[in-house]
Structure formats: structure tokens, C-alpha cells
């Protein structure tokens, strides 16, 4: 083993998982050598997801890949699958530690103890710590040009298909004063964009732990997320983005947040189905009419807001008419992007006991049709920007092209000349190709 232990990270799943792995990397990168996951390492950390069977399978595959890369390495398995299948994961070759979500904070100390290390005081990794070549290249996929600010943990909903409340626990909010301090530190570290994330961020503060009082208390379950956003925006000069959120969590003060130009006009609003009958079977406490009304309220405040969504295909009991209603509703709303998931049975969920499970071949056929609609909507969103000049944050600069993201979450591809990562540029959108808008730098 080299004098400085080598450590590699891989993470699957949601933005919360990404935020948590960046936090862990920030604790260890100053005293260990961070290497790419496919390189030989002494420690591999696999931050898992268990939202679907496919995610479970990918989590196990990553563990096996790590063991093949170095059979003598210590493998740490963290994340939601570590809660859901602790015993099974602990029996995989090379696994030395399984750390469920409530024990993630102990990983850095445990790794340090294995090698007799005294860890340096924790410092944030900023965009300037990312490298495009050499030993630091491993950080390029871990530390992005946008910062994740995790504001809460856990979920109090009881959706029929979901195991996340079981593995993440009940909603717990971080104190607002801590979040404001962390946001300021992120700006000082060089971040120009900060994304709010958490298991169910719309419920922020409803456990009474935020230290904030909502002006909208008593309406739509009340909201303390809006006052938090106002406090963050006022305290830390950055481009602010609200991450994935439930349509239930939108009292008027939260809708009004999007009137502030410092808040990105983009929202990932979880739908799951465009059929009211299936939404009821999913235990989603809204219908398509209330969802569409919310979109109208958001567009009244911010007409240019881009809205993306999630859809589960093949939920038990979904008929062809139900699925057709979903496709029609996707077009009705005009989403900027659609993330599609084939239904996956999860043990001990209400959905697993429902009648009318849809066969794999039928789900595959519906997925193909839904993907066609998703591509159609994404292309329409991209084409709506043709001829316009936009501001974008440059994320990566490669030898052939650079990538950048606008406040509306429009992905751009630019010529790499004169560009550097983590800079804001103005660009003219001139074409659409390969899921991105082609753009030209404007002086």
C-alpha cells in the first residue's frame, strides 16, 4: 500500500446522494489520494440507491467492480441500499463497512482509524479544486460547478410504491442559521450556483426545527421553505436553484419565490402519472387538475419557467387508457424534460400487494412510447430557444467542446476556445443536437 491511502468514490441515485458524497469527499480529500473509481484504490466508497430493482442491481455491480479492481481493498457501502439490504451487502466480497444513512457521518472517522490518520480540519471543496488531468481528475465527476445544499432529511409521505421513508426516516430539517452559514461558505469557496436538495424539501421546517415562521402557515400545510429561500438569497450572492419538489408543497409564498430573478426559473415537479385513477392508487395526494393549476400559478409569476418531471410507467393497474392519459397530460403541460422509470416492485410497499401488475413486455413497450414523447418535449423546449442569447454557467471544457447550463436548465454545447470552467458566459442558441442545444459564444 502507498504511504498515502488511495480512495475512490461512486454514487448512484438522487441529488441528495450526490450532496452527501461531496460532503464525504470534502472530509477525506485533504489526507487521502482521491483516484478514479476504475483505478486501483485501497478504499472504495459506494454510495448506493434502492429506489428501484435496477438501482439495487447497479449498487451491487459497483461493489463487485471495486473488488475486481483490487481484491485487497476495503469497500464501504453507504446510502439507501445499505439501509434496505444491510445483511446482503455486508456479505459481498471485500465489504468491510456497511453504513446506513444514519451512520454516514461516521465513515470518515472509521476510514481514518483504519490507517491511523489524523484528518485535517474539514474544508469545502470548491470548483477550483476540480482538475481536468493528473491525480485530481477523479474530482471532476464528484465536485461539480454547482454546489448542493442539503436542507433536510427524510420524508413523511406514504406513496404506495416508495421505500424512501423506510430508509431515510421521518422529515428532519436543518436549522436555517446553519444553512445560511454554509451557503456563505459555498460562495466564498467559489460556487456561482447553489442547488437546494433533500429527501422532500417542500416539507422543510414542518417538523418545527427550521427556526423560521411561515407567512402561509395554515394554507396547504403551510410552508417554511419560502422564508428560507428568501434568507439564503439575501445572505449569499449566487444563482439559486430549487431542486426536485412535490406538487403538494406549494402555498402562495413559495410560488412567489420564483418572482426573484436570483432564483432560477426551473423546477422539477414530480408528477408520476397523468391518470387520476393511478395517482389515487399511488397514494399521491393531488390530481391532474390541481397539478395543472399549480403550473398555471407558477407561470403567472414567472412566465418563462421551465418545468421538468418524473413519471412511473406500468404501475399496478395501469391500463392503456390510463397510459394514454399520461402521455396526453405530458403534452398538455409542455414539460421541458421527463425522467421515466419503469415500475419496480419493492418489498413491504403497498403497491407490491396491489392487483393488476403490468407485465415486463407491456411496460417495455409503454416505456418506448413514453420516451418518444419525452424526446419530443425536450426537442420542443430546446427549439424554443433558437436565436436567443442566454447566460450560462460553464461546467466542463474538453478538447472538442464545452458544456454549460442556463438558469432554465437548458444544456448548451459550445466551442471550447477561450472558455474555462465555472465562468458565466453569454451565448446564442443556434441549433439542437444529441440532447443539447448548440450555441455560439457572444462577446
N, C-alpha and C positions, 0 to 999 in steps of 0.2 A: 504494500500500500504506500502511495506517495506521502510525503511529510504533511501535505495539506489534503485532507479528505476531499474526494470529488463527490458532488451531489447533483442529481438530475431530477427534474420535476415534469410531471404530466398531469393535466387536469381535464376533466370532462364536464359537460353539462352547463349549468346556468351561469349568469353573470356573478351571482353570489359566490359560487365556487371559484371563479376567476379572481374575485376580490380577495378571497381567503388565501389562495395560493400566493398572490402577490405579497400579502402580509407576511406569510411564512418565509418567502424568499428574502424579504427585507430583513428578517431576523438572522438569516444564515449566510447571505451572500458575502458579508464582510470578512468571514472567518473560514469559509469553505470555498472550494473552487466549483462554481456552477458550470456544468457541462451539458451538452445536448442530451436528450433522453435516449437517443440511439447510440451514444458513445459509452465506453466503459466507465463505470462510476462505482464508488464504494457504497453510496446510499442512493436509492431510488425512492421518490415520493410519488405515489399515485393517488391523486385526489379524485375520487370516484363519483359517479352519478347512478341513481337507481330509479329514475322516473319511468323507464321502460325496460323490457327484457333486453332490448338491443343495448341499452346503456350498461346493464349488468354484464352482458357478454363482452362489451368493449373494455370494461373495467378489468375483468379477468384477463383479457388478452394483453393489456398493458402490463399487468403483473408478470405474466409469462414471458413477455418480451424482455422485461428488465432482468429476469432470472437467466434468460439465454445470453444476454449481453455480458453478464458477469455472475456466474453461479455462486460466487462467494460474497456477493453484495448483500447488504441489509436492505430489505424492502419495507417501506412504511406505507400502509394503506389507510387513507383517510376519506372523509366525505360520507355521503348518504348511504352508499352501499355498505360502508363499514358499520353503519347502524342496522341496516336491513339484513345483512348476511354475515355477521361478525364471525361466527364459528367457521363457516365455509371458507371465507377469505383467509382466516388465520392458518388454515391447513394447506394453502398453496405453497409450493416450494419457494424458499427464500424469504418469506414474510416473517419479519421479526417483530413488527408492531402493527396492530390494528387500532386506529384512533378514531372512534366515533366523533360526531360533531362536537359533543360537549367536552371532548378531550383534545381537540385540535390545538388549543393554546399550549399544550404540554409537549408538542412534538419537538420544537426547537431545543428545549431543555434536555429532552431524552437523547436526541442526536448528539448534543454537546457532551453529555455524560458518557456516551459510548466511546468517545475519542479523547476524553479528558480535556476538553476545550473550555476556555473561559470566553464566552461570547462577548463581543463588543457591544456597547450601548446601541440600542436599535436606532437606525437612521432610515428614513424613507428612501427608497429607490426612485429617482426621478427619470424623466425622459432622457436626460443627458447621460445616464448610466447604461443606456442601451447601446450595444455595439453591432456593427454590421459584419465584422470579421474578427478573427482571433478568439481568445478564450471567452470574451464577453458576448459572443454571438448567441449563446444559449439564452441570454436575457431578452433577445429580440422578440421571442414568442411569448414571453412571460410578462414583461413590463411594456405595456402599450403606451401610446402617446396620450391616451385618455386615462384619467385616474378613476378608480372605483371607490366610492364612499359608501360603506355598508352601514345602513342606518337602523336596521332591525334584524331580528332572527325569529323564525318560527311562524306558524300560521294557525288561525282559529277557524278556518273554513273546513267544511266536511264534504268536499266534492267526491262523488261516488267512485271515481277512478284513481284517486291520488293517495300515495303513501307518504307524501312530504310532511304532513302534520305528525305522523308517527315517528319519522326520523329526525325532524327539526324541532319538534315540540311546539308549545304554545307561543303566541306572539310576545316578543320582548323587545322593547325599544331602547335604543341608546340615548343617553342624556343629550339634549340639544347643545349644551355648553361644550361637551366633548367633541361633538361633530363639528361645531364651528371652529374649534381649535385645530382639529385635524384638517379641515378644509383650508385654513390659512397656511398650514404646514405644506399641504399639497401644492398650493400656488407658489410658495417660496421654493419648493423643490423643482419648479419649472413647468408644472402642468398648466395647460391652457383650457382644457375641458375636463369637467368632473361629472361623473355619472352616479346618480343615486341608485343604490341597489339594496336588496334584502329579500327575504323569502316572500313577504307580502307587504310591500312598502306602503300601500294605501291604508293599512291599519296602523301606521306609525302613530305612537302616542296614545292609542286607545286602551293600552294597558295601564295608563296613568303614570308612565315612567319618563315621559319626554321632558317634563319641566315647562311645557308650553300649554297655553289655554287657547282653544279654538273659538273664533267668532261664530262658527257654524255649528257649535255643539247642539245636538238635538235634531239636526236635519241629516238624513241619510247616514245615520250612526255617528255623525259628527266627524270632524277632521282636524288633526293637528299637524298634518303633513304640510298644508299651505303655510302656516306660520313658520315652520321650519325652513321651507324653501325661501321665504322672504328673508329670514335671518341669515341664511347661508349666502344668498345672492348679495346682500348688503355688506357682508363681512369679508368675502373672498372674491376678488375680481377674476372671473373665469367665465367660460361658456358652460352653462349648466344644462344637464340633460336628465330628465326623469325616466327611469328605466321601465321595465315591464310592470304593469299595474292592472288590477281587477276593475271591471266596469262598475262594481258595486260602490267603489270608494271615491265618489265624486260629488261632494257637496259643492255649492256655488263658489266658495272661496278658493277651492282647488282649481276649478275651471278658470277662474280669473288669473291664476298664476301665469297662464300662458300669454297674457297680455304684455308681460315684461319681455322686452327684446333680448335680455340676457339669458332667458330660458329658451332652449332650443325648441323650435316648432315641430317636434316629432314626439310621438307617443306610441308605445307598444301596448295595445289594449287587448287583453286576452278575450277571445270570443268562444272558441272550442266547437261550436256548432251554429249553423244558421237555421236550425229547426227548433221551434219552441218545444215540441214534444220531446226531442232528445235533450235539450237543455234541462228540462224538468227531470228526466231520468238521470242526468249527470249531477243533479242537485246544485245546479248553477242558479243563483237566486236573482235572475233577471230574464227578460225575454228579448226577442229581436227588436220589438218596438221601443223598449226602454234603451237598448243599446244604440239604436239609430238616433233616438232623441238626444242621447249624450253626445254623439258625434256632431249633431247639429249645434248643440250648445258650445262645443269646443270650436267649431268652425265659425260660429258667430263672433267669438272672442278673437280667434286667430284664423282668418280665412285660408291662409296658406299652410295650415298644419298638416303634416304627413302622418298617417296612422297605419301602423302595421299590426299584425295579429297572429294568433296561434289557432289551429284547427285540428281536432282529433277526427280521423277518418275511420269509420267502421265500429263506432261504439255499439255495444249490445242493443239490439232492437232497431238499429238504423235501417230504414227501408230505402228503396230507390227514390220515392218521393221526398223523404227526409233529406237525402243527399242532394237531390236536385234543388231543394230549398236552400241548402247551404251554399251551393255554387251561385245561385241567383243572388243571395244576400251578399256574398263577397263582391260581386259586380255592383250591386246597389250601393254599397258603402264606398267602393273605389279605393280599397286598401293600397298602400304603397308597397307592401310586401306581405307575404303569407308564409308562415312556418307551418309545415304539415307533419303530422305524426300519425302513423297507423296505430290504432288502438292496441294496447298491450295489457293483458290480464295481470293484475298484481294481487298476490296473496293477501287475504284479510281485508280487501276493499269491498264495498257494497256492490260495485259493478261486477265483480267476479261471480257473484251469486245470481245475477240477472239472467233472465231467459232471452233467447234470441241472439246468441253470439253469431257474429258475421264470419263466414269462412275466410281463410287466408287468401284464396284466389280472388274472391269478390273484393276484399279490402285492397288487394294489389291493383285491381282494375280501377277502383274508385280513386286510389292514390294517383294513378297515371292521369286520370281526368282532372283531378284537383290540381295537380302540378301544371297542367296545361293552362288552367285559369290563373294560377299564381304567376306563371311566366307572362301571361297576357297583361295582368295588372301591373307587374313590375315594369314591363316594357312601356306601358302607357305612362307610368309615373316618370320614367326616365325621359321619354319623348316630350313630356310636358315642360321640360327644362331646356329644350333645344333653343339655341340662340340667346339664352340668358347668361348674364355674368353673375357668378356666385362666389362667396367666400368659403374657403375650405381649409381644414387642418391637414397638413401633410403628415402621413403616418409612416410610410416606407419609401425609400428611394433605392431602386435596384438599377442594374446596368441597362435594362431595356425600358423600364417605365417606373413611374412613381404612383402611389395611391394616396388619395386624400378623401376626406369626408366633410360634407357640408352640414350646417345645423339641421337640415331636413333629413339627414341620414342618407343623402344621395352619395353613392360611391363613385369617385372620379378616377380615371386613369390619365396621367399626364406624361409628357416627355420629361425625363429626369434631369435635363440640363438646368443648372442654376438653382436646383431645389435642394433643401435639406429637411430632415425630419423635424417634427414639432414646430413648424412655422405655419403661419396663416398666409394664404395667398388668394389672389383673385384670379378666376379662370372663366373662360367662355365655354359653354357646353356645345359641342359640335357634332356629336354622334352617339350611337348606342351600340355596344358590342360586348359579348361574354359577361352579361350581368352587370356591367358597369357603364357609366356614361364616359365617353371620350371627350376630353376637354383640352383647351389650349391656355397657357398662362397669359394673363393680361397684365401688361406693365402699368 
